[in-house]
Amino acid sequence: MKKLMIVLTLAALLAFAGQSFAHSPLMSCFDNGDGTVTCEGGFSDGSSASGVTIHIVDGNGKVVKETKMNEDSELTFDKPSGTYKVIFDAGEGHSVEVNGADIVE
């Protein structure tokens, strides 16, 4: 019985070991007060978001701008009029959406 518990414990540790190396996308945006918005991105493990695609989408779901994070994992863009959202798109399972109404000075 003791050997079975040890084997099951080791199997569980191996099965979940990959999850400890997972990283989650992070992004925060703020209104600069001059008609522009700046967003900063990255990953929970400290990885850079340089080159990650960013979509600016209007209230109808139309992409009005598509660009990428710079080498400092930042992006500054002209604030769209009306409702919009900013989408950090680092691939399947690695995206973040920030609603324009939540972006404040």
Secondary structure, DSSP 8 states (H G I E B T S, - for coil): -HHHHHHHHHHHHHHHHGGGG---EEEEEEE-SSSEEEEEEEETTS---TT-EEEEEETTS-EEEEEE--TTSEEEEE--SSSEEEEEE-STT-EEEEEGGG---
